[in-house]
């Protein structure tokens, strides 16, 4: 029974504001909780005009306060930007307020450019090569106190906030396997190493107190609508945003346009080509078949769906259609198994 979750970048659209983007994210979280999604993650990005989730732990608290049962977490916190103690205190506080509903996905990239990373830290000593050490330190702060321990996360100590390792390369797969943690691969924007990363993680996985069997969640783009033609039109906003990010342009999410790919240069068309394997775009019937094929190829334990659309109501509708597609796949699987 495949689980499905939501990855929300809190997109700021052209003509809108961060305040409206955050209100939209809360409404989306409330709606997808009703649709049956399992978890809702927001990501840490900085100096990005089109993303409103920079203060990730604050946004998580806002979303948790407005929902009832769904797990709320980070996809992810970029640990080199922070001391492990600060993150333990932040997420320990969240877990104390919303027990059993908070989790912490961790990445080793800065989530921004070097100049912004310096502005965040006032130095660049947060070396990504220290990531494994920082993860273990964070685990200790969130776990039960050790004998002779002198520094405690309060709140945080004893909360055992669940940790995930995020990645877009083999590095994260190896670390997650070594630590016996669940692994989330960013296939929604970096699919090249997806199959190798899944294989490495599963082959090298070492059981831990928190996880006995490997668990893989894959990022997957979704753009569902009432017709294939409408979905292709709505998808153009995300395509333009993706191209801009690849070119280092952190723009607001643009409105959709007709026949986008006919207007693109060959290089831009090549940038988009790699994303088609990790996206379901179309009506319910179309996205059902595309998701079925992706699951058969990857054997993912869970999909975390990313959807950027200019119109908020259309975005909510996309997640509603996707939830229906997943239910149909589950019902078909149950019948076949029976």
C-alpha positions in Angstrom: 0.0 0.0 0.0 1.9 3.0 -1.3 2.0 6.1 0.9 1.8 9.5 -0.7 2.9 12.8 0.8 3.3 16.4 -0.2 6.4 18.5 -0.7 5.5 22.2 -0.6 8.0 24.9 -1.6 5.5 27.6 -0.6 5.6 29.2 -4.0 5.3 32.9 -4.4 3.5 33.7 -7.7 4.0 36.8 -9.8 1.8 39.6 -8.4 1.5 37.9 -5.0 3.3 38.1 -1.7 5.0 35.8 0.8 2.1 36.3 3.2 -0.3 35.0 0.6 2.0 32.1 -0.3 2.0 31.0 3.4 -1.7 31.3 3.7 -2.0 29.2 0.6 0.3 26.5 2.1 -1.8 26.3 5.2 -5.0 25.9 3.1 -3.3 23.3 1.0 -2.1 21.4 4.1 -5.6 21.4 5.5 -7.1 20.2 2.1 -4.5 17.4 1.6 -5.0 16.1 5.1 -8.6 15.6 4.1 -7.6 13.9 0.9 -5.6 11.3 3.0 -2.0 12.3 2.4 0.4 11.0 5.0 3.0 13.8 5.6 3.6 17.4 4.6 7.1 18.7 4.1 8.5 22.2 3.5 12.0 23.0 2.4 14.7 25.4 3.5 15.7 27.8 0.6 17.3 31.2 1.0 17.5 34.3 -1.2 14.9 32.8 -3.5 12.2 35.3 -4.5 9.7 32.6 -5.4 9.9 30.5 -2.2 8.4 31.5 1.2 9.7 28.7 3.4 13.1 30.1 4.4 12.3 30.0 8.1 11.4 26.4 7.9 10.8 25.5 11.5 8.5 28.5 11.9 6.5 27.5 8.9 6.2 23.9 10.2 4.8 25.3 13.5 2.3 27.4 11.5 1.2 24.3 9.5 1.0 22.0 12.5 -1.2 24.4 14.3 -3.6 24.5 11.4 -3.9 20.8 10.9 -4.9 17.9 13.1 -3.3 14.5 12.4 -0.9 14.8 9.4 2.8 14.5 10.1 4.5 17.9 9.4 8.3 18.1 8.7 11.2 19.4 6.7 12.3 18.4 3.3 14.7 19.5 4.4 16.7 21.4 6.9 20.1 22.2 5.4 22.2 21.2 8.4 25.5 22.9 7.3 23.6 26.3 7.8 23.0 25.6 11.5 24.4 24.1 14.6 22.9 20.7 15.5 22.0 22.1 19.0 19.9 24.9 17.5 18.0 22.5 15.2 17.5 20.1 18.1 16.0 22.9 20.2 13.7 24.1 17.4 12.4 20.7 16.5 12.3 19.5 20.1 10.1 22.5 20.8 7.8 21.6 17.9 7.7 18.0 19.0 6.8 19.1 22.5 3.9 21.2 21.2 2.7 18.7 18.6 3.8 15.3 20.0 4.0 12.5 17.4 3.5 14.8 14.4 6.9 16.4 13.8 9.8 14.9 11.8 13.1 16.2 10.5 14.5 15.6 7.0 18.2 16.7 6.7 20.2 17.8 3.7 23.9 18.6 3.3 23.6 21.3 0.7 23.3 25.0 1.7 20.1 25.5 -0.2 21.5 28.7 -1.7 24.5 30.4 -3.2 27.9 30.8 -1.4 27.3 34.6 -0.8 24.0 33.9 0.9 25.4 31.0 2.8 28.0 33.4 4.2 25.3 35.9 5.1 23.4 33.1 7.0 26.4 31.9 9.0 28.8 34.9 9.0 31.5 32.3 8.0 31.7 29.2 5.8 32.9 26.8 8.6 29.7 24.8 8.2 31.5 22.3 6.0 29.3 19.8 4.1 32.0 17.2 4.9 31.0 17.4 8.5 27.4 16.4 7.7 27.6 12.8 9.1 29.1 14.0 12.4 26.5 16.7 12.7 23.6 14.2 12.0 25.0 12.0 14.8 25.3 14.9 17.2 21.7 16.0 16.4 20.5 12.4 17.1 22.2 12.5 20.5 20.5 15.8 21.4 17.1 14.4 20.5 17.7 11.1 22.2 17.9 10.1 25.8 20.6 11.7 27.8 23.9 9.9 28.1 26.1 9.5 31.2 28.3 12.5 31.8 26.6 14.4 29.0 27.1 18.2 29.7 25.0 19.9 26.9 21.3 19.2 26.5 18.7 20.4 24.1 15.8 21.7 26.1 13.2 21.2 24.7 14.6 18.3 22.5 16.1 15.8 24.9 14.1 12.6 24.8 11.7 13.6 22.1 13.3 11.2 19.6 12.1 13.3 16.6 12.3 11.0 13.6 15.2 11.8 11.2 15.4 11.3 7.5 18.4 11.7 5.2 17.7 13.6 2.0 19.9 13.5 -1.1 20.3 13.8 -4.8 23.4 11.6 -5.1 24.9 8.4 -3.8 26.4 10.3 -0.8 23.0 10.6 1.0 22.1 7.0 0.1 25.3 5.7 1.7 24.9 7.8 4.8 21.2 6.9 5.3 22.1 3.2 4.9 25.0 3.4 7.4 22.9 5.1 10.0 19.8 3.0 9.4 17.6 5.9 8.6 14.8 6.4 6.0 16.0 7.9 2.8 14.3 10.5 0.6 15.8 11.0 -2.9 15.2 14.3 -4.7 14.3 12.6 -8.0 11.7 15.4 -8.7 14.6 17.7 -9.7 17.7 15.5 -10.0 16.7 12.1 -11.4 20.0 11.1 -12.9 21.3 9.0 -10.0 17.9 7.9 -8.7 18.1 4.1 -9.6 21.7 3.9 -8.4 20.9 5.6 -5.2 18.0 3.3 -4.4 20.2 0.3 -5.1 23.1 1.5 -3.0 20.8 2.4 -0.1 19.0 -1.0 -0.1 22.1 -3.0 -0.5 24.1 -1.3 2.2 21.3 -0.7 4.7 22.1 -1.4 8.4 19.1 -1.9 10.7 18.9 0.5 13.6 16.8 1.2 16.6 14.6 3.5 14.6 14.3 1.5 11.4 14.6 -2.3 10.8 14.2 -2.3 7.0 15.2 0.2 4.3 12.5 2.7 3.4 12.7 4.8 0.3 10.7 7.9 -0.5 11.0 9.5 -3.9 10.2 13.0 -5.0 7.8 13.1 -7.9 6.3 15.9 -9.8 2.5 16.0 -10.2 0.3 18.2 -12.4 -3.2 16.8 -12.6 -6.2 18.4 -14.0 -9.6 17.5 -15.5 -8.1 17.0 -18.9 -4.6 16.3 -20.4 -4.7 19.6 -22.3 -5.4 21.6 -19.2 -2.7 19.8 -17.2 -0.1 20.5 -19.9 -1.0 24.2 -19.9 -0.9 24.5 -16.1 2.5 22.6 -16.0 4.1 25.4 -18.0 4.5 27.5 -14.9 6.6 24.9 -13.1 8.6 24.3 -16.3 9.5 27.9 -16.7 10.5 28.1 -13.0 12.7 25.0 -13.3 14.5 26.4 -16.3 15.1 29.7 -14.5 16.5 27.9 -11.4 18.9 25.9 -13.5 20.1 29.2 -15.0 20.6 30.7 -11.5 17.6 33.0 -11.8 15.4 32.9 -8.6 12.2 34.3 -10.0 8.6 34.4 -8.8 6.4 31.6 -10.2 5.1 32.8 -13.5 1.6 32.3 -15.0 1.1 29.5 -17.4 1.5 30.0 -21.2 0.2 28.1 -24.2 2.6 25.8 -26.2 5.6 26.6 -24.0 8.0 24.1 -25.4 7.5 25.4 -29.0 8.9 28.7 -27.7 12.0 27.3 -26.0 15.6 27.2 -27.2 17.1 23.7 -27.7 19.1 24.0 -24.4 16.0 24.8 -22.4 14.1 21.8 -24.1 17.0 19.6 -23.1 16.8 20.8 -19.4 13.1 19.8 -19.3 13.6 16.5 -21.1 15.2 14.8 -18.0 12.3 15.8 -15.8 9.6 13.9 -17.9 10.5 10.6 -16.3 9.7 11.8 -12.8 6.4 13.6 -13.5 2.8 12.7 -13.9 1.0 15.2 -16.0 -2.6 14.9 -17.2 -6.1 13.8 -16.3 -6.8 11.2 -13.6 -6.5 8.3 -16.1 -3.2 9.6 -17.5 -1.6 10.3 -14.1 -2.8 6.9 -12.8 -0.9 5.1 -15.6 2.2 7.3 -15.2 2.4 6.7 -11.4 1.8 3.0 -11.9 4.8 2.8 -14.3 7.0 4.8 -12.0 6.3 2.6 -9.0 6.9 -0.5 -11.0 10.3 0.8 -12.1 11.5 2.1 -8.7 9.7 0.0 -6.1 9.4 3.1 -4.0 7.9 2.7 -0.5 6.4 6.2 -0.7 6.1 9.1 -3.1 6.3 12.7 -2.0 4.5 14.8 -4.6 5.6 18.3 -5.7 3.2 20.5 -7.5 3.8 24.2 -8.5 0.9 25.9 -10.1 0.1 29.6 -10.5 -3.5 29.3 -9.4 -3.9 28.0 -5.9 -7.3 26.3 -6.5 -5.9 24.4 -9.5 -3.0 23.2 -7.3 -5.4 21.9 -4.6 -7.4 20.2 -7.4 -4.2 18.6 -8.7 -3.5 17.0 -5.3 -7.1 15.9 -5.1 -7.0 14.1 -8.5 -3.6 12.5 -7.6 -5.1 11.2 -4.3 -7.9 9.6 -6.3 -5.4 8.1 -8.7 -3.4 6.6 -5.8 -6.6 5.1 -4.3 -7.4 3.5 -7.6 -4.0 2.0 -7.8 -4.3 0.6 -4.3 -7.7 -0.8 -5.0 -6.4 -2.5 -8.1 -3.4 -3.9 -6.2 -5.7 -5.2 -3.4 -7.9 -7.0 -5.9 -5.0 -8.5 -7.7 -3.5 -9.7 -4.4 -6.8 -11.2 -3.4 
